[in-house]
Amino acid sequence: MTLLVVTVERLFGLILIGGVAFAVLIYLIRKQLRNPQNDPVKVIGLWVLSIVVFFGIAYSAIAAQEGFALIFVLLVAVPIAVLLGLAWTPTIANTLVSPLTTAFSGDDTEAYEGPAYGQALAKRKRGQYEGAVEAVEIQLEQYPGDFDGLMLKATIQAENLDDLPTAVAIIQETLDDPEKVRFNLPVALNKMADWQLGIAGDATAAKRTLEQIREALPGTQAAQFASQRIASLDASEESEAVAEDFNESYRNLAEESASKDNFKGPLETPKAVEVDALQTDEAKLQTCLRRVALHPDSINNREELAALYHGHLSQPTLAIQQYEHLLTLPGTTVHQKTAWLNKVADIQLKSGETYETIRATLELIVSLDPNAAPAA
């Protein structure tokens, strides 16, 4: 056998073994990167460090051959290998016990068969927002229309890159799938309303967005929640307007006082006007009636109106009517209904209703929620 043949055979064997080893290495790295719990930077860094240490120790041992040089190499290599082994311990342990955990809890590899946004989240955490968006886009190229990916991309654009128009455009993209729009729309549009309020400070735009939920999903819990948010925004705007009017009046008073230079004593601050409690409750009642007329399905406004009817006007019938209206709202939960019926029973009890009337209300509570039977 000639030297050329031997060399070719060894070279072929080296290429074959090296190719197989390289393929296995790539498979292991990709499997780790697909796990969203792993930090891509740490995974790649550990593999690079391991390869460098392996070949470094192997080359040093071959070059030293024997004697003190080899002993020195071993004294240096062993601690490094131990530290590297400790770094690999969690991965190795997980690999060894995975067959046992799979037998009890099922195969978790299916969880990695979807888009993985670990790299994007890691970059966002480090402040690399442009890179985070690019990482999300790479996943979206493989999994077009993925809702979580689109929402993450929109969130980074709005909250980190201050690009609200782009974020809004991405939100609209999440609503393109007609089969999933019923589930995606409430989440996406509520998030967009949050940005319009918190970032743009545009309550009018936020209310328009919430109105889209009510129009698209009438009679659902999502629509009810949107209604409550809209009513809350209107109440908040009204409170801010009252505060602004007060501040303006105070500024005018201060300017008028400052324009007078004939002070001969300490400035007398205006005394607080004592407001009668009945007048206060009457003002609250009128405000509440106005809000209920504007938003008849607002839970907070109806509950406040019921309390005023019962406490301020001593009209339990009108108070109960507010809860009866709430009980007819679509999208309400059993928990909400039982709470309102308990309020009705409490009003009936305090207003001297008959035993039969109160019992009928309690029986209705039990029919809605059997767990409420002991309380009833």
C-alpha positions in Angstrom: 0.0 0.0 0.0 1.6 3.2 -1.1 1.9 6.3 1.0 -0.5 8.2 -1.2 -3.3 5.6 -0.6 -2.7 5.6 3.1 -2.9 9.4 3.2 -6.1 9.5 1.1 -7.7 6.9 3.4 -6.8 8.8 6.5 -7.9 12.1 5.0 -11.2 10.5 4.0 -11.7 9.0 7.4 -10.9 12.4 9.0 -13.4 14.2 6.7 -16.1 11.6 7.4 -15.6 11.6 11.2 -15.3 15.4 11.2 -18.4 15.8 9.1 -20.5 13.6 11.4 -19.2 15.3 14.5 -19.9 18.7 12.9 -23.4 17.7 12.0 -24.1 16.4 15.5 -22.6 19.6 17.0 -24.9 21.8 14.8 -27.9 19.7 15.8 -27.2 20.0 19.5 -26.6 23.8 19.2 -29.8 24.3 17.2 -31.8 22.2 19.7 -30.6 24.4 22.6 -31.3 27.6 20.7 -34.8 26.5 20.0 -35.5 26.3 23.7 -36.9 29.7 24.7 -35.5 29.2 28.2 -31.9 29.3 27.0 -30.1 32.6 26.3 -28.6 32.3 22.8 -25.5 34.3 23.8 -24.7 31.9 26.7 -25.4 28.8 24.6 -23.1 29.9 21.7 -20.5 31.3 24.1 -20.3 28.0 26.1 -19.9 25.9 22.9 -17.2 28.2 21.6 -15.3 28.1 24.9 -15.6 24.3 25.1 -14.3 23.8 21.5 -11.3 26.2 22.2 -10.5 24.5 25.5 -10.8 21.0 24.0 -8.4 21.6 21.0 -6.1 23.7 23.2 -5.7 20.9 25.7 -5.3 18.3 22.9 -2.7 20.3 21.1 -0.7 21.1 24.3 -0.7 17.5 25.3 0.5 16.3 21.9 3.2 19.0 21.8 4.4 18.3 25.3 4.6 14.5 24.7 6.1 13.6 28.0 8.1 14.8 31.0 7.5 18.0 33.1 5.9 19.8 30.1 3.1 17.2 30.0 2.7 17.4 33.8 2.4 21.2 33.6 -0.2 20.9 30.9 -2.2 18.5 33.0 -2.0 20.8 36.1 -3.4 23.6 34.0 -5.9 21.6 32.0 -7.6 19.7 34.8 -8.9 22.8 36.7 -10.1 24.3 33.4 -11.9 21.1 32.5 -13.5 20.9 35.9 -14.9 24.5 35.6 -16.1 23.8 32.1 -17.8 20.6 33.4 -19.6 22.6 36.0 -20.9 25.0 33.4 -22.2 22.0 31.4 -23.8 20.3 34.4 -27.3 21.7 34.0 -27.5 20.8 30.4 -26.1 17.3 30.9 -28.4 16.7 33.9 -31.5 17.8 31.9 -30.5 15.5 29.0 -30.1 12.5 31.4 -33.4 12.9 33.2 -35.5 14.0 30.3 -36.5 10.4 29.4 -37.9 10.0 32.9 -39.7 13.4 33.0 -41.1 12.8 29.6 -42.6 9.5 30.8 -44.5 11.4 33.5 -45.3 14.8 31.9 -45.1 14.1 28.2 -42.7 15.2 25.5 -41.8 18.8 25.8 -40.0 19.1 22.5 -43.4 20.0 20.8 -43.2 23.2 22.8 -40.1 24.2 20.8 -41.8 23.5 17.4 -43.0 27.1 17.2 -41.5 30.6 17.1 -38.9 31.3 19.8 -38.6 34.9 20.9 -35.9 34.3 23.6 -33.2 36.1 21.5 -35.5 39.0 20.9 -36.4 39.3 24.6 -32.8 39.1 25.6 -31.8 41.9 23.2 -34.7 44.0 24.3 -33.6 43.6 27.9 -30.1 44.7 27.0 -31.5 47.8 25.3 -30.8 46.6 21.7 -34.2 47.5 20.5 -33.5 47.5 16.7 -31.8 44.1 17.1 -34.8 42.8 19.0 -37.2 43.9 16.2 -34.9 42.1 13.7 -34.9 38.9 15.8 -38.7 39.0 15.9 -38.9 39.5 12.2 -36.7 36.5 11.6 -39.1 34.3 13.5 -42.1 35.9 11.7 -40.6 35.0 8.4 -40.8 31.3 9.5 -44.1 31.7 11.2 -46.1 34.4 9.3 -48.9 36.0 11.3 -47.9 34.7 14.7 -49.9 36.8 17.1 -47.3 36.7 20.0 -44.6 37.8 17.6 -46.6 40.6 16.1 -47.6 41.9 19.5 -44.0 41.7 20.8 -42.8 43.7 17.7 -45.5 46.3 18.1 -44.7 46.6 21.8 -41.0 47.3 21.1 -41.9 49.8 18.5 -44.4 51.7 20.8 -42.7 51.4 24.2 -39.0 51.3 23.3 -38.6 53.0 19.9 -41.4 55.6 20.4 -42.8 54.8 17.0 -46.5 54.6 17.7 -47.8 54.8 14.1 -45.7 51.7 13.2 -47.0 49.9 16.3 -50.6 50.7 15.3 -50.0 49.4 11.8 -48.7 46.1 13.3 -51.7 45.9 15.6 -54.0 46.1 12.5 -52.0 43.3 10.9 -52.8 41.0 13.9 -56.5 41.3 12.9 -56.1 40.0 9.4 -56.8 36.4 10.3 -60.7 36.1 10.4 -60.5 32.8 12.2 -58.6 34.2 15.2 -59.9 37.8 15.2 -62.4 37.0 18.0 -59.5 36.1 20.3 -56.9 38.5 19.0 -59.0 41.7 18.7 -59.7 42.4 22.4 -56.1 41.9 23.4 -54.6 43.9 20.5 -57.0 46.8 20.7 -56.9 47.1 24.4 -53.1 47.3 24.2 -53.4 49.9 21.5 -55.7 51.9 23.7 -53.1 51.7 26.5 -50.5 53.2 24.2 -52.8 55.9 22.9 -53.4 56.9 26.6 -50.0 56.4 28.1 -47.7 57.4 25.2 -49.7 59.8 23.0 -52.0 61.1 25.8 -54.9 60.9 23.3 -58.0 59.8 25.2 -60.3 60.4 22.2 -58.3 58.0 20.0 -58.3 55.5 22.9 -62.1 55.7 23.1 -62.4 55.2 19.3 -60.2 52.1 19.6 -62.3 50.7 22.4 -65.5 51.4 20.4 -64.1 49.1 17.7 -64.2 46.2 20.3 -67.8 46.9 21.2 -68.8 47.1 17.5 -66.9 44.0 16.5 -67.9 41.7 19.4 -71.3 42.9 20.7 -72.7 41.0 23.7 -69.4 39.6 24.8 -67.4 40.1 27.9 -64.8 41.9 25.8 -67.4 44.4 24.8 -68.5 44.9 28.3 -65.0 45.5 29.5 -64.5 48.0 26.7 -67.7 49.8 27.8 -66.4 50.1 31.3 -63.1 51.5 30.1 -64.9 54.1 27.9 -67.1 55.2 30.8 -64.0 55.4 33.1 -62.2 57.6 30.6 -65.2 60.0 30.4 -65.4 60.2 34.2 -61.6 60.8 34.4 -61.9 63.6 31.8 -64.7 65.2 33.7 -62.7 65.1 36.9 -59.8 66.6 35.2 -62.0 69.4 33.8 -63.3 70.2 37.3 -59.8 70.3 38.6 -58.7 72.6 35.8 -61.6 74.9 36.5 -60.6 75.1 40.2 -56.9 75.7 39.3 -57.9 78.5 36.9 -60.1 80.1 39.6 -57.3 79.9 42.1 -54.8 81.5 39.6 -57.2 84.3 38.9 -57.6 84.9 42.7 -53.8 84.9 43.2 -53.3 87.4 40.3 -56.0 89.7 41.6 -54.5 89.6 45.1 -51.0 90.2 43.8 -52.2 93.3 41.8 -53.2 95.1 45.0 -50.2 96.8 46.8 -52.1 98.3 49.7 -51.5 95.4 52.1 -51.4 96.6 55.7 -51.5 93.2 57.3 -51.1 89.5 56.6 -52.9 88.2 53.6 -56.2 86.6 54.6 -56.7 83.3 52.8 -60.3 82.5 51.8 -62.0 80.3 54.3 -63.4 77.0 53.1 -67.1 77.1 52.4 -68.9 74.7 54.5 -71.0 72.5 52.2 -74.0 70.7 53.6 -73.7 66.9 53.3 -77.1 66.8 51.6 -75.9 69.3 48.9 -72.8 67.2 48.4 -74.8 64.0 47.9 -77.2 65.9 45.6 -74.3 67.1 43.5 -73.0 63.5 43.3 -76.4 62.3 42.3 -76.7 64.7 39.5 -73.2 63.9 38.3 -74.0 60.2 38.5 -77.3 60.6 36.6 -75.5 62.5 33.8 -72.9 59.7 33.5 -75.5 57.0 33.5 -77.4 58.7 30.8 -74.2 59.0 28.8 -73.0 55.4 29.5 -76.1 53.3 30.6 -74.1 50.1 30.8 -71.3 51.4 33.0 -71.0 49.1 36.1 -69.3 51.7 38.3 -71.8 54.4 37.5 -74.8 52.1 38.1 -73.4 50.9 41.4 -72.7 54.4 42.6 -76.2 55.5 41.5 -77.7 52.6 43.4 -75.8 53.6 46.6 -77.0 57.2 46.3 -80.6 56.1 45.7 -80.5 53.9 48.7 -78.5 56.1 51.1 -79.2 59.7 49.9 -82.8 59.5 48.7 -83.9 56.4 50.7 -85.5 54.9 47.6 -84.6 51.2 47.6 -86.8 50.5 44.6 -84.7 52.8 42.4 -81.6 51.4 43.9 -82.6 47.8 43.1 -83.5 48.9 39.5 -79.9 49.7 38.9 -78.8 46.2 39.8 -81.6 44.7 37.7 -80.2 46.6 34.7 -76.7 45.3 35.4 -78.1 41.8 35.6 -79.3 42.1 32.0 -76.0 43.1 30.6 -74.5 40.6 28.1 -71.1 39.2 28.9 -71.3 39.4 32.7 -69.9 36.6 34.8 -71.7 34.5 37.4 -69.5 36.1 40.0 -70.7 39.5 39.1 -74.3 38.5 39.0 -74.2 36.8 42.4 -72.5 40.0 43.9 -75.2 42.2 42.5 -78.0 39.9 43.7 -76.4 39.9 47.2 -76.6 43.7 47.1 -80.2 43.5 46.1 -80.9 41.1 49.0 -79.1 43.4 51.4 -81.2 46.4 50.2 -84.4 44.4 50.5 -83.5 43.3 54.1 -82.7 46.9 55.2 -85.8 48.4 53.6 -88.1 45.9 55.3 -89.1 43.8 52.3 -91.1 40.6 52.9 -89.5 37.3 53.8 -90.8 35.8 50.5 -89.2 38.5 48.4 -85.8 38.2 50.1 -86.0 34.4 49.9 -86.7 34.6 46.1 -83.6 36.7 45.6 -81.5 34.3 47.7 -82.8 31.3 45.7 -81.9 33.1 42.5 -78.3 33.4 43.9 -78.2 29.7 44.6 -79.5 28.8 41.2 -76.6 30.8 39.6 -73.9 29.6 42.0 -74.6 26.5 44.1 -71.4 27.3 46.1 -73.2 30.4 47.4 -75.8 28.2 49.1 -74.2 28.3 52.6 -74.1 32.1 52.5 -77.7 32.3 51.2 
